[in-house]
């Protein structure tokens, strides 16, 4: 799936999603953007530092996958926004939402879109709907 197509699909999942973007191994947003009429809360430098930190956190968690299991996502809840980070093949998907939204509802929508198996799903040949 093309990255821009993925970001566009995620942005359209819910009006409470503020941003969806693909961050490469250098912490740069290579695809994605904000929901219409949404302004970033951080300036360019601070935003870049946040993506580098998200990448660093995901990389640290993945180093322990042998003992902890594969990382499915990371979630951070702040007063103004909630932040989701999902590992992809050679990048990460970062999604920010309004803090007023139900994180489980949004998480389920995103996981279905990127085809991430829920933690309690049984292994089978059936598809997640």
N, CA, C and O atoms as a Tinker XYZ file with bonds, in Angstrom:
   516  protein
     1  N      0.851000   -1.186000    0.000000    73     2
     2  CA     0.000000    0.000000    0.000000    64     1     3
     3  C      0.888000    1.237000    0.000000    63     2     4     5
     4  O      1.825000    1.312000    0.794000    81     3
     5  N      0.622000    2.201000   -0.861000    73     3     6
     6  CA     1.395000    3.421000   -0.899000    64     5     7
     7  C      1.168000    4.202000    0.383000    63     6     8     9
     8  O      0.071000    4.225000    0.942000    81     7
     9  N      2.259000    4.850000    0.837000    73     7    10
    10  CA     2.183000    5.568000    2.102000    64     9    11
    11  C      1.158000    6.697000    2.085000    63    10    12    13
    12  O      0.396000    6.847000    3.040000    81    11
    13  N      1.126000    7.503000    1.005000    73    11    14
    14  CA     0.190000    8.620000    0.972000    64    13    15
    15  C     -1.246000    8.117000    0.991000    63    14    16    17
    16  O     -2.101000    8.688000    1.668000    81    15
    17  N     -1.507000    7.059000    0.253000    73    15    18
    18  CA    -2.833000    6.465000    0.256000    64    17    19
    19  C     -3.212000    6.022000    1.669000    63    18    20    21
    20  O     -4.346000    6.229000    2.102000    81    19
    21  N     -2.276000    5.419000    2.383000    73    19    22
    22  CA    -2.524000    4.986000    3.756000    64    21    23
    23  C     -2.845000    6.188000    4.646000    63    22    24    25
    24  O     -3.814000    6.151000    5.404000    81    23
    25  N     -2.053000    7.238000    4.563000    73    23    26
    26  CA    -2.292000    8.427000    5.392000    64    25    27
    27  C     -3.640000    9.067000    5.076000    63    26    28    29
    28  O     -4.366000    9.473000    5.984000    81    27
    29  N     -3.974000    9.157000    3.789000    73    27    30
    30  CA    -5.274000    9.714000    3.399000    64    29    31
    31  C     -6.416000    8.880000    3.967000    63    30    32    33
    32  O     -7.401000    9.429000    4.461000    81    31
    33  N     -6.291000    7.571000    3.900000    73    31    34
    34  CA    -7.346000    6.691000    4.424000    64    33    35
    35  C     -7.486000    6.862000    5.932000    63    34    36    37
    36  O     -8.603000    6.871000    6.449000    81    35
    37  N     -6.387000    6.997000    6.633000    73    35    38
    38  CA    -6.447000    7.150000    8.093000    64    37    39
    39  C     -7.065000    8.490000    8.471000    63    38    40    41
    40  O     -7.901000    8.550000    9.372000    81    39
    41  N     -6.669000    9.555000    7.801000    73    39    42
    42  CA    -7.242000   10.880000    8.073000    64    41    43
    43  C     -8.763000   10.854000    7.909000    63    42    44    45
    44  O     -9.480000   11.517000    8.658000    81    43
    45  N     -9.253000   10.095000    6.937000    73    43    46
    46  CA   -10.688000   10.040000    6.658000    64    45    47
    47  C    -11.463000    9.129000    7.615000    63    46    48    49
    48  O    -12.693000    9.104000    7.574000    81    47
    49  N    -10.766000    8.387000    8.470000    73    47    50
    50  CA   -11.452000    7.457000    9.381000    64    49    51
    51  C    -12.330000    8.163000   10.405000    63    50    52    53
    52  O    -13.388000    7.660000   10.782000    81    51
    53  N    -11.878000    9.344000   10.857000    73    51    54
    54  CA   -12.579000   10.003000   11.958000    64    53    55
    55  C    -12.185000   11.479000   11.972000    63    54    56    57
    56  O    -11.015000   11.810000   11.777000    81    55
    57  N    -13.140000   12.353000   12.199000    73    55    58
    58  CA   -12.855000   13.800000   12.262000    64    57    59
    59  C    -11.950000   14.149000   13.448000    63    58    60    61
    60  O    -11.329000   15.212000   13.447000    81    59
    61  N    -11.867000   13.293000   14.440000    73    59    62
    62  CA   -11.020000   13.562000   15.605000    64    61    63
    63  C     -9.544000   13.280000   15.340000    63    62    64    65
    64  O     -8.692000   13.627000   16.158000    81    63
    65  N     -9.233000   12.653000   14.204000    73    63    66
    66  CA    -7.834000   12.429000   13.841000    64    65    67
    67  C     -7.290000   13.738000   13.294000    63    66    68    69
    68  O     -7.803000   14.277000   12.313000    81    67
    69  N     -6.246000   14.241000   13.937000    73    67    70
    70  CA    -5.640000   15.517000   13.559000    64    69    71
    71  C     -4.583000   15.358000   12.472000    63    70    72    73
    72  O     -4.489000   16.182000   11.562000    81    71
    73  N     -3.787000   14.293000   12.570000    73    71    74
    74  CA    -2.626000   14.126000   11.694000    64    73    75
    75  C     -2.347000   12.647000   11.492000    63    74    76    77
    76  O     -2.538000   11.839000   12.400000    81    75
    77  N     -1.895000   12.301000   10.302000    73    75    78
    78  CA    -1.371000   10.962000   10.023000    64    77    79
    79  C     -0.172000   11.154000    9.105000    63    78    80    81
    80  O     -0.261000   11.822000    8.075000    81    79
    81  N      0.957000   10.555000    9.496000    73    79    82
    82  CA     2.158000   10.709000    8.679000    64    81    83
    83  C      3.102000    9.537000    8.815000    63    82    84    85
    84  O      3.141000    8.860000    9.843000    81    83
    85  N      3.865000    9.308000    7.758000    73    83    86
    86  CA     4.894000    8.283000    7.746000    64    85    87
    87  C      6.223000    8.971000    8.051000    63    86    88    89
    88  O      6.583000    9.959000    7.411000    81    87
    89  N      6.940000    8.442000    9.030000    73    87    90
    90  CA     8.228000    8.998000    9.448000    64    89    91
    91  C      9.311000    7.997000    9.086000    63    90    92    93
    92  O      9.237000    6.826000    9.460000    81    91
    93  N     10.330000    8.467000    8.345000    73    91    94
    94  CA    11.405000    7.568000    7.928000    64    93    95
    95  C     12.434000    7.352000    9.048000    63    94    96    97
    96  O     12.263000    7.859000   10.157000    81    95
    97  N     13.479000    6.611000    8.757000    73    95    98
    98  CA    14.503000    6.272000    9.743000    64    97    99
    99  C     15.324000    7.446000   10.242000    63    98   100   101
   100  O     16.071000    7.307000   11.210000    81    99
   101  N     15.200000    8.600000    9.600000    73    99   102
   102  CA    15.896000    9.814000   10.053000    64   101   103
   103  C     14.966000   10.744000   10.830000    63   102   104   105
   104  O     15.362000   11.845000   11.212000    81   103
   105  N     13.732000   10.303000   11.061000    73   103   106
   106  CA    12.774000   11.118000   11.798000    64   105   107
   107  C     12.094000   12.175000   10.954000    63   106   108   109
   108  O     11.538000   13.132000   11.491000    81   107
   109  N     12.128000   12.016000    9.631000    73   107   110
   110  CA    11.506000   12.977000    8.730000    64   109   111
   111  C     10.147000   12.470000    8.269000    63   110   112   113
   112  O      9.995000   11.294000    7.939000    81   111
   113  N      9.165000   13.357000    8.249000    73   111   114
   114  CA     7.854000   12.999000    7.723000    64   113   115
   115  C      7.980000   12.963000    6.204000    63   114   116   117
   116  O      8.258000   13.980000    5.568000    81   115
   117  N      7.773000   11.780000    5.631000    73   115   118
   118  CA     7.927000   11.639000    4.184000    64   117   119
   119  C      6.588000   11.627000    3.453000    63   118   120   121
   120  O      6.548000   11.848000    2.243000    81   119
   121  N      5.513000   11.378000    4.155000    73   119   122
   122  CA     4.169000   11.406000    3.585000    64   121   123
   123  C      3.185000   11.762000    4.694000    63   122   124   125
   124  O      3.468000   11.582000    5.878000    81   123
   125  N      2.024000   12.272000    4.287000    73   123   126
   126  CA     0.963000   12.519000    5.255000    64   125   127
   127  C      0.646000   13.988000    5.408000    63   126   128   129
   128  O      1.123000   14.830000    4.648000    81   127
   129  N     -0.168000   14.277000    6.403000    73   127   130
   130  CA    -0.553000   15.647000    6.655000    64   129   131
   131  C     -1.665000   15.746000    7.679000    63   130   132   133
   132  O     -2.075000   14.759000    8.289000    81   131
   133  N     -2.135000   16.963000    7.845000    73   131   134
   134  CA    -3.158000   17.265000    8.839000    64   133   135
   135  C     -4.554000   17.206000    8.233000    63   134   136   137
   136  O     -4.744000   17.404000    7.033000    81   135
   137  N     -5.516000   16.932000    9.093000    73   135   138
   138  CA    -6.933000   17.019000    8.752000    64   137   139
   139  C     -7.208000   18.455000    8.291000    63   138   140   141
   140  O     -6.567000   19.388000    8.773000    81   139
   141  N     -8.148000   18.638000    7.372000    73   139   142
   142  CA    -8.518000   19.988000    6.940000    64   141   143
   143  C     -8.879000   20.846000    8.141000    63   142   144   145
   144  O     -9.532000   20.375000    9.073000    81   143
   145  N     -8.457000   22.101000    8.119000    73   143   146
   146  CA    -8.752000   23.091000    9.163000    64   145   147
   147  C     -8.092000   22.786000   10.504000    63   146   148   149
   148  O     -8.504000   23.350000   11.518000    81   147
   149  N     -7.080000   21.913000   10.548000    73   147   150
   150  CA    -6.350000   21.629000   11.786000    64   149   151
   151  C     -4.977000   22.271000   11.692000    63   150   152   153
   152  O     -4.263000   22.099000   10.704000    81   151
   153  N     -4.618000   23.011000   12.726000    73   151   154
   154  CA    -3.309000   23.655000   12.780000    64   153   155
   155  C     -2.388000   22.864000   13.713000    63   154   156   157
   156  O     -2.828000   22.385000   14.757000    81   155
   157  N     -1.113000   22.728000   13.338000    73   155   158
   158  CA    -0.160000   22.040000   14.210000    64   157   159
   159  C     -0.028000   22.773000   15.546000    63   158   160   161
   160  O     -0.109000   24.000000   15.601000    81   159
   161  N      0.174000   22.018000   16.607000    73   159   162
   162  CA     0.384000   22.611000   17.929000    64   161   163
   163  C      1.860000   22.921000   18.168000    63   162   164   165
   164  O      2.193000   23.712000   19.050000    81   163
   165  N      2.738000   22.304000   17.394000    73   163   166
   166  CA     4.178000   22.521000   17.524000    64   165   167
   167  C      4.718000   23.180000   16.264000    63   166   168   169
   168  O      4.188000   22.986000   15.170000    81   167
   169  N      5.792000   23.973000   16.435000    73   167   170
   170  CA     6.429000   24.537000   15.250000    64   169   171
   171  C      7.300000   23.471000   14.588000    63   170   172   173
   172  O      7.453000   22.375000   15.128000    81   171
   173  N      7.859000   23.776000   13.452000    73   171   174
   174  CA     8.611000   22.806000   12.664000    64   173   175
   175  C      9.710000   22.093000   13.420000    63   174   176   177
   176  O      9.824000   20.872000   13.313000    81   175
   177  N     10.530000   22.813000   14.186000    73   175   178
   178  CA    11.646000   22.211000   14.922000    64   177   179
   179  C     11.139000   21.304000   16.028000    63   178   180   181
   180  O     11.616000   20.178000   16.171000    81   179
   181  N     10.181000   21.776000   16.811000    73   179   182
   182  CA     9.635000   20.956000   17.897000    64   181   183
   183  C      8.909000   19.730000   17.354000    63   182   184   185
   184  O      8.986000   18.642000   17.926000    81   183
   185  N      8.206000   19.922000   16.246000    73   183   186
   186  CA     7.503000   18.801000   15.626000    64   185   187
   187  C      8.515000   17.746000   15.166000    63   186   188   189
   188  O      8.311000   16.552000   15.386000    81   187
   189  N      9.593000   18.180000   14.534000    73   187   190
   190  CA    10.639000   17.271000   14.070000    64   189   191
   191  C     11.243000   16.506000   15.251000    63   190   192   193
   192  O     11.466000   15.299000   15.153000    81   191
   193  N     11.506000   17.185000   16.351000    73   191   194
   194  CA    12.066000   16.535000   17.539000    64   193   195
   195  C     11.109000   15.487000   18.096000    63   194   196   197
   196  O     11.540000   14.436000   18.569000    81   195
   197  N      9.806000   15.778000   18.040000    73   195   198
   198  CA     8.823000   14.810000   18.526000    64   197   199
   199  C      8.852000   13.538000   17.677000    63   198   200   201
   200  O      8.754000   12.433000   18.213000    81   199
   201  N      8.986000   13.688000   16.355000    73   199   202
   202  CA     9.039000   12.513000   15.481000    64   201   203
   203  C     10.317000   11.717000   15.703000    63   202   204   205
   204  O     10.294000   10.486000   15.667000    81   203
   205  N     11.419000   12.397000   15.928000    73   203   206
   206  CA    12.683000   11.706000   16.220000    64   205   207
   207  C     12.537000   10.929000   17.524000    63   206   208   209
   208  O     13.009000    9.796000   17.620000    81   207
   209  N     11.895000   11.519000   18.523000    73   207   210
   210  CA    11.676000   10.845000   19.801000    64   209   211
   211  C     10.761000    9.636000   19.632000    63   210   212   213
   212  O     11.003000    8.584000   20.224000    81   211
   213  N      9.714000    9.785000   18.827000    73   211   214
   214  CA     8.805000    8.654000   18.573000    64   213   215
   215  C      9.557000    7.508000   17.907000    63   214   216   217
   216  O      9.374000    6.345000   18.265000    81   215
   217  N     10.392000    7.839000   16.947000    73   215   218
   218  CA    11.194000    6.836000   16.257000    64   217   219
   219  C     12.159000    6.163000   17.219000    63   218   220   221
   220  O     12.323000    4.943000   17.189000    81   219
   221  N     12.786000    6.945000   18.059000    73   219   222
   222  CA    13.729000    6.413000   19.044000    64   221   223
   223  C     13.033000    5.477000   20.033000    63   222   224   225
   224  O     13.559000    4.413000   20.359000    81   223
   225  N     11.872000    5.865000   20.502000    73   223   226
   226  CA    11.112000    5.021000   21.432000    64   225   227
   227  C     10.712000    3.701000   20.780000    63   226   228   229
   228  O     10.822000    2.640000   21.394000    81   227
   229  N     10.248000    3.771000   19.531000    73   227   230
   230  CA     9.840000    2.563000   18.820000    64   229   231
   231  C     11.042000    1.649000   18.594000    63   230   232   233
   232  O     10.937000    0.433000   18.752000    81   231
   233  N     12.177000    2.231000   18.227000    73   231   234
   234  CA    13.400000    1.452000   18.008000    64   233   235
   235  C     13.834000    0.767000   19.294000    63   234   236   237
   236  O     14.231000   -0.398000   19.268000    81   235
   237  N     13.764000    1.473000   20.422000    73   235   238
   238  CA    14.135000    0.891000   21.714000    64   237   239
   239  C     13.224000   -0.279000   22.066000    63   238   240   241
   240  O     13.697000   -1.313000   22.540000    81   239
   241  N     11.932000   -0.126000   21.841000    73   239   242
   242  CA    10.998000   -1.218000   22.130000    64   241   243
   243  C     11.253000   -2.416000   21.221000    63   242   244   245
   244  O     11.178000   -3.563000   21.663000    81   243
   245  N     11.554000   -2.152000   19.954000    73   243   246
   246  CA    11.797000   -3.246000   19.013000    64   245   247
   247  C     13.066000   -4.031000   19.354000    63   246   248   249
   248  O     13.167000   -5.213000   19.025000    81   247
   249  N     14.030000   -3.388000   20.008000    73   247   250
   250  CA    15.258000   -4.095000   20.421000    64   249   251
   251  C     14.954000   -5.192000   21.437000    63   250   252   253
   252  O     15.730000   -6.137000   21.579000    81   251
   253  N     13.848000   -5.075000   22.135000    73   251   254
   254  CA    13.476000   -6.041000   23.169000    64   253   255
   255  C     12.374000   -6.993000   22.704000    63   254   256   257
   256  O     11.785000   -7.710000   23.512000    81   255
   257  N     12.102000   -6.996000   21.410000    73   255   258
   258  CA    11.019000   -7.819000   20.870000    64   257   259
   259  C     11.250000   -9.305000   21.128000    63   258   260   261
   260  O     10.290000  -10.065000   21.252000    81   259
   261  N     12.491000   -9.723000   21.208000    73   259   262
   262  CA    12.777000  -11.135000   21.467000    64   261   263
   263  C     12.199000  -11.605000   22.789000    63   262   264   265
   264  O     11.761000  -12.749000   22.910000    81   263
   265  N     12.197000  -10.734000   23.767000    73   263   266
   266  CA    11.665000  -11.111000   25.087000    64   265   267
   267  C     10.255000  -10.572000   25.336000    63   266   268   269
   268  O      9.467000  -11.205000   26.040000    81   267
   269  N      9.936000   -9.422000   24.771000    73   267   270
   270  CA     8.630000   -8.806000   25.024000    64   269   271
   271  C      7.600000   -9.131000   23.958000    63   270   272   273
   272  O      6.398000   -9.003000   24.193000    81   271
   273  N      8.057000   -9.545000   22.802000    73   271   274
   274  CA     7.161000   -9.773000   21.671000    64   273   275
   275  C      7.205000   -8.586000   20.731000    63   274   276   277
   276  O      7.697000   -7.512000   21.076000    81   275
   277  N      6.681000   -8.801000   19.539000    73   275   278
   278  CA     6.681000   -7.778000   18.503000    64   277   279
   279  C      5.856000   -6.563000   18.936000    63   278   280   281
   280  O      4.768000   -6.709000   19.493000    81   279
   281  N      6.372000   -5.393000   18.680000    73   279   282
   282  CA     5.662000   -4.151000   19.004000    64   281   283
   283  C      4.502000   -3.970000   18.034000    63   282   284   285
   284  O      4.693000   -4.016000   16.819000    81   283
   285  N      3.314000   -3.766000   18.563000    73   283   286
   286  CA     2.137000   -3.531000   17.724000    64   285   287
   287  C      1.878000   -2.040000   17.544000    63   286   288   289
   288  O      1.563000   -1.586000   16.444000    81   287
   289  N      2.013000   -1.284000   18.627000    73   287   290
   290  CA     1.828000    0.163000   18.586000    64   289   291
   291  C      2.280000    0.734000   19.916000    63   290   292   293
   292  O      2.492000    0.010000   20.889000    81   291
   293  N      2.422000    2.052000   19.933000    73   291   294
   294  CA     2.712000    2.777000   21.162000    64   293   295
   295  C      1.666000    3.878000   21.274000    63   294   296   297
   296  O      1.248000    4.443000   20.263000    81   295
   297  N      1.241000    4.187000   22.493000    73   295   298
   298  CA     0.189000    5.180000   22.710000    64   297   299
   299  C      0.617000    6.134000   23.817000    63   298   300   301
   300  O      1.076000    5.704000   24.875000    81   299
   301  N      0.463000    7.437000   23.565000    73   299   302
   302  CA     0.748000    8.471000   24.559000    64   301   303
   303  C     -0.440000    9.407000   24.618000    63   302   304   305
   304  O     -0.900000    9.907000   23.591000    81   303
   305  N     -0.934000    9.642000   25.818000    73   303   306
   306  CA    -2.071000   10.543000   25.983000    64   305   307
   307  C     -1.607000   11.814000   26.682000    63   306   308   309
   308  O     -1.071000   11.770000   27.789000    81   307
   309  N     -1.821000   12.946000   26.020000    73   307   310
   310  CA    -1.492000   14.263000   26.566000    64   309   311
   311  C     -2.796000   15.007000   26.830000    63   310   312   313
   312  O     -3.868000   14.529000   26.459000    81   311
   313  N     -2.714000   16.165000   27.462000    73   311   314
   314  CA    -3.925000   16.925000   27.742000    64   313   315
   315  C     -4.638000   17.384000   26.478000    63   314   316   317
   316  O     -5.868000   17.415000   26.441000    81   315
   317  N     -3.884000   17.741000   25.444000    73   315   318
   318  CA    -4.489000   18.301000   24.233000    64   317   319
   319  C     -4.597000   17.311000   23.090000    63   318   320   321
   320  O     -5.476000   17.453000   22.239000    81   319
   321  N     -3.734000   16.320000   23.049000    73   319   322
   322  CA    -3.739000   15.341000   21.958000    64   321   323
   323  C     -3.377000   13.960000   22.481000    63   322   324   325
   324  O     -2.783000   13.810000   23.548000    81   323
   325  N     -3.751000   12.963000   21.702000    73   323   326
   326  CA    -3.303000   11.593000   21.932000    64   325   327
   327  C     -2.454000   11.205000   20.729000    63   326   328   329
   328  O     -2.776000   11.561000   19.595000    81   327
   329  N     -1.368000   10.474000   20.979000    73   327   330
   330  CA    -0.422000   10.117000   19.926000    64   329   331
   331  C     -0.298000    8.606000   19.823000    63   330   332   333
   332  O     -0.069000    7.917000   20.818000    81   331
   333  N     -0.454000    8.102000   18.607000    73   331   334
   334  CA    -0.297000    6.679000   18.321000    64   333   335
   335  C      0.904000    6.522000   17.394000    63   334   336   337
   336  O      1.086000    7.315000   16.470000    81   335
   337  N      1.719000    5.505000   17.639000    73   335   338
   338  CA     2.846000    5.205000   16.763000    64   337   339
   339  C      2.806000    3.719000   16.439000    63   338   340   341
   340  O      2.712000    2.879000   17.334000    81   339
   341  N      2.879000    3.403000   15.141000    73   339   342
   342  CA     2.831000    2.025000   14.665000    64   341   343
   343  C      4.085000    1.726000   13.860000    63   342   344   345
   344  O      4.453000    2.511000   12.986000    81   343
   345  N      4.751000    0.608000   14.132000    73   343   346
   346  CA     5.904000    0.257000   13.301000    64   345   347
   347  C      5.435000   -0.235000   11.934000    63   346   348   349
   348  O      4.465000   -0.986000   11.834000    81   347
   349  N      6.126000    0.191000   10.897000    73   347   350
   350  CA     5.909000   -0.307000    9.552000    64   349   351
   351  C      7.210000   -1.001000    9.136000    63   350   352   353
   352  O      8.124000   -1.140000    9.949000    81   351
   353  N      7.293000   -1.424000    7.913000    73   351   354
   354  CA     8.472000   -2.161000    7.458000    64   353   355
   355  C      9.774000   -1.406000    7.714000    63   354   356   357
   356  O     10.653000   -1.907000    8.416000    81   355
   357  N      9.902000   -0.227000    7.160000    73   355   358
   358  CA    11.136000    0.550000    7.288000    64   357   359
   359  C     10.866000    1.977000    7.752000    63   358   360   361
   360  O     11.661000    2.880000    7.493000    81   359
   361  N      9.755000    2.174000    8.433000    73   359   362
   362  CA     9.352000    3.497000    8.893000    64   361   363
   363  C      8.342000    3.325000   10.023000    63   362   364   365
   364  O      8.071000    2.206000   10.459000    81   363
   365  N      7.793000    4.430000   10.490000    73   363   366
   366  CA     6.726000    4.366000   11.485000    64   365   367
   367  C      5.562000    5.231000   11.007000    63   366   368   369
   368  O      5.745000    6.194000   10.262000    81   367
   369  N      4.379000    4.867000   11.447000    73   367   370
   370  CA     3.175000    5.644000   11.198000    64   369   371
   371  C      2.862000    6.393000   12.481000    63   370   372   373
   372  O      2.695000    5.783000   13.537000    81   371
   373  N      2.782000    7.720000   12.391000    73   371   374
   374  CA     2.416000    8.544000   13.540000    64   373   375
   375  C      1.033000    9.135000   13.301000    63   374   376   377
   376  O      0.752000    9.682000   12.234000    81   375
   377  N      0.180000    9.016000   14.303000    73   375   378
   378  CA    -1.186000    9.533000   14.216000    64   377   379
   379  C     -1.467000   10.323000   15.485000    63   378   380   381
   380  O     -1.227000    9.842000   16.593000    81   379
   381  N     -1.975000   11.533000   15.318000    73   379   382
   382  CA    -2.402000   12.300000   16.486000    64   381   383
   383  C     -3.902000   12.536000   16.389000    63   382   384   385
   384  O     -4.453000   12.724000   15.304000    81   383
   385  N     -4.546000   12.521000   17.546000    73   383   386
   386  CA    -5.982000   12.724000   17.625000    64   385   387
   387  C     -6.295000   13.757000   18.689000    63   386   388   389
   388  O     -5.452000   14.101000   19.517000    81   387
   389  N     -7.501000   14.234000   18.650000    73   387   390
   390  CA    -7.984000   15.093000   19.719000    64   389   391
   391  C     -7.984000   14.290000   21.012000    63   390   392   393
   392  O     -8.237000   13.085000   20.995000    81   391
   393  N     -7.706000   14.939000   22.118000    73   391   394
   394  CA    -7.710000   14.230000   23.409000    64   393   395
   395  C     -9.127000   13.873000   23.842000    63   394   396   397
   396  O     -9.304000   13.086000   24.772000    81   395
   397  N    -10.127000   14.428000   23.193000    73   395   398
   398  CA   -11.528000   14.153000   23.555000    64   397   399
   399  C    -12.055000   12.863000   22.949000    63   398   400   401
   400  O    -13.158000   12.428000   23.282000    81   399
   401  N    -11.291000   12.253000   22.075000    73   399   402
   402  CA   -11.769000   11.063000   21.384000    64   401   403
   403  C    -11.526000    9.802000   22.210000    63   402   404   405
   404  O    -10.682000    9.788000   23.105000    81   403
   405  N    -12.264000    8.762000   21.903000    73   403   406
   406  CA   -12.087000    7.466000   22.546000    64   405   407
   407  C    -10.894000    6.775000   21.891000    63   406   408   409
   408  O    -10.984000    6.386000   20.726000    81   407
   409  N     -9.774000    6.611000   22.606000    73   407   410
   410  CA    -8.579000    6.044000   21.977000    64   409   411
   411  C     -8.764000    4.616000   21.484000    63   410   412   413
   412  O     -8.158000    4.230000   20.485000    81   411
   413  N     -9.581000    3.831000   22.155000    73   411   414
   414  CA    -9.793000    2.440000   21.735000    64   413   415
   415  C    -10.542000    2.401000   20.409000    63   414   416   417
   416  O    -10.226000    1.595000   19.534000    81   415
   417  N    -11.525000    3.266000   20.266000    73   415   418
   418  CA   -12.291000    3.348000   19.015000    64   417   419
   419  C    -11.366000    3.721000   17.854000    63   418   420   421
   420  O    -11.410000    3.097000   16.794000    81   419
   421  N    -10.540000    4.728000   18.060000    73   419   422
   422  CA    -9.603000    5.164000   17.016000    64   421   423
   423  C     -8.575000    4.076000   16.751000    63   422   424   425
   424  O     -8.267000    3.788000   15.595000    81   423
   425  N     -8.044000    3.472000   17.796000    73   423   426
   426  CA    -7.045000    2.409000   17.639000    64   425   427
   427  C     -7.600000    1.266000   16.799000    63   426   428   429
   428  O     -6.921000    0.766000   15.902000    81   427
   429  N     -8.811000    0.857000   17.081000    73   427   430
   430  CA    -9.428000   -0.233000   16.311000    64   429   431
   431  C     -9.567000    0.145000   14.838000    63   430   432   433
   432  O     -9.295000   -0.673000   13.960000    81   431
   433  N     -9.987000    1.374000   14.564000    73   431   434
   434  CA   -10.128000    1.821000   13.181000    64   433   435
   435  C     -8.777000    1.815000   12.464000    63   434   436   437
   436  O     -8.680000    1.372000   11.320000    81   435
   437  N     -7.752000    2.302000   13.131000    73   435   438
   438  CA    -6.424000    2.349000   12.510000    64   437   439
   439  C     -5.887000    0.947000   12.296000    63   438   440   441
   440  O     -5.346000    0.649000   11.231000    81   439
   441  N     -6.025000    0.085000   13.287000    73   439   442
   442  CA    -5.505000   -1.291000   13.146000    64   441   443
   443  C     -6.187000   -2.018000   12.003000    63   442   444   445
   444  O     -5.532000   -2.759000   11.270000    81   443
   445  N     -7.489000   -1.824000   11.831000    73   443   446
   446  CA    -8.175000   -2.452000   10.696000    64   445   447
   447  C     -7.638000   -1.910000    9.378000    63   446   448   449
   448  O     -7.503000   -2.653000    8.406000    81   447
   449  N     -7.334000   -0.630000    9.343000    73   447   450
   450  CA    -6.848000   -0.006000    8.117000    64   449   451
   451  C     -5.448000   -0.497000    7.753000    63   450   452   453
   452  O     -5.159000   -0.727000    6.579000    81   451
   453  N     -4.582000   -0.657000    8.743000    73   451   454
   454  CA    -3.221000   -1.107000    8.437000    64   453   455
   455  C     -3.059000   -2.602000    8.662000    63   454   456   457
   456  O     -1.961000   -3.143000    8.532000    81   455
   457  N     -4.153000   -3.263000    8.998000    73   455   458
   458  CA    -4.174000   -4.728000    9.139000    64   457   459
   459  C     -3.269000   -5.241000   10.262000    63   458   460   461
   460  O     -2.533000   -6.209000   10.076000    81   459
   461  N     -3.327000   -4.588000   11.426000    73   459   462
   462  CA    -2.599000   -5.054000   12.599000    64   461   463
   463  C     -3.525000   -5.913000   13.427000    63   462   464   465
   464  O     -4.638000   -5.495000   13.746000    81   463
   465  N     -3.089000   -7.098000   13.778000    73   463   466
   466  CA    -3.891000   -8.040000   14.551000    64   465   467
   467  C     -4.037000   -7.544000   15.991000    63   466   468   469
   468  O     -3.034000   -7.234000   16.633000    81   467
   469  N     -5.274000   -7.461000   16.515000    73   467   470
   470  CA    -5.483000   -7.090000   17.908000    64   469   471
   471  C     -4.780000   -8.082000   18.843000    63   470   472   473
   472  O     -4.579000   -9.244000   18.490000    81   471
   473  N     -4.417000   -7.619000   20.016000    73   471   474
   474  CA    -3.670000   -8.443000   20.968000    64   473   475
   475  C     -4.420000   -9.708000   21.360000    63   474   476   477
   476  O     -3.788000  -10.734000   21.611000    81   475
   477  N     -5.735000   -9.667000   21.419000    73   475   478
   478  CA    -6.496000  -10.834000   21.878000    64   477   479
   479  C     -7.055000  -11.677000   20.733000    63   478   480   481
   480  O     -7.838000  -12.596000   20.976000    81   479
   481  N     -6.672000  -11.386000   19.501000    73   479   482
   482  CA    -7.195000  -12.160000   18.363000    64   481   483
   483  C     -6.561000  -13.544000   18.335000    63   482   484   485
   484  O     -5.362000  -13.696000   18.569000    81   483
   485  N     -7.369000  -14.534000   18.050000    73   483   486
   486  CA    -6.855000  -15.892000   17.903000    64   485   487
   487  C     -6.231000  -16.052000   16.531000    63   486   488   489
   488  O     -6.657000  -15.426000   15.561000    81   487
   489  N     -5.226000  -16.892000   16.465000    73   487   490
   490  CA    -4.617000  -17.152000   15.175000    64   489   491
   491  C     -5.554000  -18.018000   14.368000    63   490   492   493
   492  O     -5.953000  -19.103000   14.792000    81   491
   493  N     -5.895000  -17.520000   13.200000    73   491   494
   494  CA    -6.773000  -18.266000   12.307000    64   493   495
   495  C     -6.598000  -17.722000   10.905000    63   494   496   497
   496  O     -5.830000  -16.786000   10.682000    81   495
   497  N     -7.299000  -18.301000    9.982000    73   495   498
   498  CA    -7.233000  -17.848000    8.609000    64   497   499
   499  C     -8.293000  -16.806000    8.301000    63   498   500   501
   500  O     -8.347000  -16.304000    7.178000    81   499
   501  N     -9.126000  -16.471000    9.253000    73   499   502
   502  CA   -10.162000  -15.487000    8.969000    64   501   503
   503  C     -9.578000  -14.077000    9.046000    63   502   504   505
   504  O     -8.621000  -13.810000    9.773000    81   503
   505  N    -10.190000  -13.198000    8.273000    73   503   506
   506  CA    -9.719000  -11.832000    8.207000    64   505   507
   507  C    -10.367000  -10.992000    9.293000    63   506   508   509
   508  O    -11.499000  -11.254000    9.699000    81   507
   509  N     -9.653000   -9.991000    9.757000    73   507   510
   510  CA   -10.206000   -9.042000   10.731000    64   509   511
   511  C    -11.092000   -8.077000    9.975000    63   510   512   513
   512  O    -10.676000   -7.488000    8.977000    81   511
   513  N    -12.293000   -7.920000   10.444000    73   511   514
   514  CA   -13.250000   -7.020000    9.781000    64   513   515
   515  C    -13.276000   -5.684000   10.460000    63   514   516
   516  O    -14.021000   -4.796000   10.045000    81   515
